[in-house]
Structures are given as structure tokens and as C-alpha cells.
Amino acid sequence: FYLIPFSTRKGWVDVGNAVIADEFFQAAMAGLEQLYVKLMQRSSTEIHMALHKIAMERDLFKVLSYQAEAAVAQGDFHRAYTCTLRCKDMLMRFPKMTGYLHILCYNFGVETHKQNKYEESSFWLSQSYDIGKMDKNSVGPEMLAKVLRLLATAYVDWDDQEYYDKALSAINLANKEHLNPSGLFFKMKILLKSERANEELLEAVMEILHLDMSLDFCLNVAKLLMDHERESVGFYFMKIICEHFKSSENIGKALLLYIDMLLQRKEELLAKEKIDEIIIGQRTGRQLTTELVVCLHNILWKKAARSFEVQNYADALNWYYYSLRFYATDRTDLDLAKLRRNMASCYLHLKQLDKAKEAVIEAEQRDPTNIFTQFYVFKIAVLEGNSGRALQAITTLEKLLEEDPKENELLTDRDSPVMLLSIAAHFALENGQQIVAGKALEYLAQYSEDPQQVLTALKPQDKIFLFIAALQKLGQSLNGEALNSDSRAKEAHWFRKIAWNLAVQCGKDLVTMREFFILSYKLSQFCPSDQVILIAQKTCLLMAAAVDLEQGRKASTAFEQVMCTFIDYTRKSLVCYLVCLPSLMQFFLIFFKESFHLFQQHLDFKEKNLCVPEQNQKESFCFLKVWVNVILFSIESFALLKKGNKKK
């Protein structure tokens, strides 16, 4: 059994079956002991006995190390500890196995650290370091430093204040064994985590400078200090960095980080000084790279955006002006149009229309196919009262929305153009551009995939009559959909009632009143067809007819147009009456009475000879047509009434 190769037995450990492997190793240990006794009995000389003993101990070392692996895999720390110490004691006779046992303990430390067994991990890593020092020819200083850094990590992850000192000792020892930037950086982390005084931090950063670490490494340390709110040390270190690396070609990177830190902590005056230094450098030949210029623009724009959010538009403009100064040497940058749009927005909030217009003109010259450029062109035109220019801009904007999203990165979110059209419509309305607002809402209804979203966007407006054209467009887009949508019915009810209320409020403006009643009727067609809605539709049509009659009383011409319109809407009203009410005869009496009253007025008008003969003849013919229509309408109405009564 002992002759079975050790590699075969260890294979059980490698595949994760440590229990079976352990049984093999225990049997191998017993076999070795028996074989050792027999060999000692058969050896004739001391030399033979010494040779057999060395061979047996070498095999014993292997079995013990394998047993330690199996024990760690099973979580048996005590047995693994015992086997490893026996192997360690045998290293004096087998010095070539030092590297092997060193790596074995290191692997044990890594494995237990992954399992969050920090106490066991720290033991194995300590053993790995101690064993590695026994033979520096087989274990180099880099590996020893690596072991110590992991040991320091285990102490820190233990997350106990008493182990931070041990972690610091381990990392200091690692840096002595082999200086590495990661070791210095980790030392700073330990100092910050253990909340050491600023004096110790200053000593650590000065050590970094004396060791001639790279600029990037120093900047990372500075950011680490600022992230842990050690601002006094961080700013001091940044000041030293800028001075220490002032002759470096990458000094711009340090200045940008310094500016960003200052702006984030509202040290604006000092930040402006550093920006001025960069501007001077640009003019004297020490120009920033294109990548760093982009970073600087981002820093300045973020600061401007923060000022814009708190409505400090003048301060936002100040930072945008700084950004603009860096475009003087690179006028081909397409982001200049975006910068001009941002500046235009600030000018508009500051009521500086002329400057806003100048900024928008330059933005349009550089990026005319941008939807936001056209949006600002639209806003400027509306504020100037230039309806033609505003309509042109909103039309251009609509054409840009038709582009393939792949061709215009701004259209990746479908809600963005819809939102932009909604804002444009509201803005035009607020500034008295009714026709422009209607056109914007037509496009909104065309592009919105959610009709309820369009209706909701209209709700905040008080003067809905300005959007009659847009609502008619919306109605066309809804005709193809099912009418059982609760949300759409709710919106239609809301607008129907508002249209009715506005009609009542119109007073002497009969034309607008009639439009509102018709609009209320059209909106009611998107509501469920119950008795309440039918009565509402009838009432709207009757009121519209009454308005036409009132206009007829006051007019001396165009009777045919008025009466034909009246007959058309009363015929529609009849359908509602047949469904809802049986009082059709009363309705015809009212209709006949009003019509007769109009005809009587016409006769009185003719007797007074106030019209020329040609006009009298024309109006007589008109009334003849009207009365023929009345008779035909009466016959049709009685037929419908009879049909309706049969249904009931």
C-alpha cells in the first residue's frame, strides 16, 4: 500500500475530496512507521541505517505536508498546525524544502483569508514569512514583502483597533524588505483607518516625496486623504506636489486635481488663481494636452452646473467664461456650441436677451442640426415676438426628430424630444404666441406614443382654447384606438368639463363660446357612451345651435349659413334626444318658434325697404330654402321619433 504514488493520493485533495485523501495519508503514515522498523532491524551498518532514515524522513515530510493540506481543506486547524510544525522542525535536515513549505503556508493563509478566518490566516502568513527568512536564497525579498502585505491586510480586515498597530508593523516591515508603491499606499490607508494624528500623516507623505514616487502615485495619495476628510493634510500635500513637480510635463494633471479639490470645497478664489496659472502656461508654450483640456472643461462645467442649480446664474456664467477662454486656441471643438447654449440659458434667466441671442447665433453656426440649438433659437424668437422665426425653428426641430436615433445621439431617449416639444408649447403660450403653441402641440401629439402624456401636459394651462387645433390633432391620433381606456376617458372627462366651463365664461364672445361647446362635444366622444354623456353631447349641440340663433338675430345677411349650421346641429341633437328623452315634440316646437321668429324679423326688415332689391330677392330665396329644410327636418324627426318609440 505504501508503494502507491503520493501524487495519486494528493489528487484526492486537489479534486476536493479531502476525507478520502486523509484516509490514504493516515494509512501511508502507518506503513512508513512499519517500514522504518523493519529497515532498522535489517540494516547491517550505521551508514545503511542513516541512509534509510533520511529516505524515510523525506517521505514523512511529504506525507505530513499532504496531511496538513487535507486538514486545512476540512477546516481542522489544530491538526494542520501540528503537521506543519513537524515539517518546519525537519527543515534543518532538508533545507531545499524551505521554499516548498513557505509557499504551502502562504497558500493556507490566502485560503483562510478568503473564508474570513483572519486569526488562522495571520498565523499561516506569519509562519510563511518566518520560514521564508530561513533561506533567502530560495525566497526573495519581493515574495517576503508580498506575504507581509497580505498579513497586514488580514490584520486590517480583522477590523479591531488593537490589530491596526500589528498591521502597521507588518506593512513597515514589508516596505523594508522591498519598497513598493502598493505598500506605501496601504500604509497610508492603515494610518487613516486607525485615525492617526495629522502629524503622522504628514510624516508619511513627506516619506513618499523623499522616495521619489511618481506624480500619479502622489496624486492618488492626495485623493485618498481628501476622501477621508483630512483636508488640511491633503491641501498641504497638493501644494507640495505642485511645487515638487513644477518642471514636469505632466504638472497640468496635478493642477487640475488641485482645482477640482478646491472647487468641491468652495475654495473658489484659490481655484481661480490656479486656473489663471494654467491660462498663462497656455500662452507661454506650456499647453495642456487635449485630454487634460477636456478634463478642465468638465471641472468648470460641473462647477457652473452647481451654481445654475442654486439659481446663481451670474456665477455660472463666470465659470463658463473661464471655459470659453480655453477654446481660443482650439476653435474647432464641437463642444463650443454646447457651451454657448449653456451661456444662453444663463443670459435668459438674467433677462439679457441680446447676449443670449448672440450666444445662440454662434451655437447655430457651429451646430445647426442639434435639437437643443434649435430649441434655444425657438425661445429667442418667441421672446422677441417673431412668430415666423419661432415657427421656422419648431419646424426645423420637428424635422430633426424624424432622424434615425443612430444618427442623432440625443434621440436615444424617446421621452426627450416629447418633453422638449411640451416645454416649447408651454413657453410659447406663456409669452402670448398662440399659433406657435398650437403648432408645437400638433407635433407633440404626432410624436408622443402616450396620448395621456399629451393630455396631462396640457392640464396646467388655464386657457385651453389656445390648443383647440392641437386637441383636434390629438383626437385624430386616438381615433384608431379602443375607447375603453379608463385613463383616457378620465382625461377626456376633465377636458370636456373645462371646455364647457370656458364656454360659459365667454360672455359676449359668441364665436369663442360656440367653439368651446363644439370642442366639449368632440371631447365627449372619447368618453364611454352612457346616458350622462349622451345628455352632455345633446346639451353641447343645443347650446351651439342657440349661439347660432343668437348670431342670426343680430345679423342682416348670411342667413343661409347660420340656419344650415343650426339645422345640422339640431339634427345631431335629435339622435341624443331619441336615446335619452321622449320630449321630441317640445324640442320641435322650440325649433319652429325660433325659426318663425327669425322669418318674421326678415319680413319686417323688408317692409322697411332697408335693403336693395337684389339683396331682398337673395334673402327671400335663402329663407325659402331654410323653410324647405325645416319641413324636411320635421318629417325626418317624426320618422326618427317613431322609430325610437318602437325600439323602446
Buried (B, 14 or more C-beta within 10 A) or exposed (E): EBEEEBEEBBEBBEEEEBEEBBEBBEBBBEBBEEBBEEBEEEBEEEEEBEEBBEEBBEBBBBBBBBBBBBBBBBEBBEBBBBBBEBBBEBBEEBEEBBBBBBBBBBBBBBBBBEEEBBEBBBBBBBBBBEBBEBBEEBBEBEBBBBBBBBBBBBBBBBEEEEBBEBBBBBBBBBBEBBEBBBBBBBBBBBBBBBEBEEEEBBEBBEBBBEEEBEBEBBBBBBBBBBEBEBEEBBBBBBEBBBEBBEEBEBBBBBBBBBBBBBBBBEBBEBBBEBBEBBBEBBEEEEBBEEEBBBBBBEBBBBBBEBBBEEEBBEBBBBBBEBBBBBBEEEEEBEBBBBBBBBBBBBBBBBEBBEBBBBBBBBBBEBBEEBBBBBBBBBBBBBBEEBBEBBBBBBBBBBEBBEEEEEEBEBBEEBEBBBBBBBBBBBBBBEBEBBEBBBBBBBBBBBBBEEBEBBBBBBEEBEEBBBBBBBBBBBBEBBEEEEBEBEEBBEBBBBBBBBBBEBBEEBEEEBEBBBBBBBBBBBBBBBBEEEEEBBBBBBBBBBBBBBBBBBBBEEEEEEBBBBBBBBBBBBBBBBBBBBBBBEEBEEBBEEBEEBBEEBBEBBEEBBEEEEBEEEEBEBBEEBBEBBBEBBEEBEEEBEEBBEEBEEEE
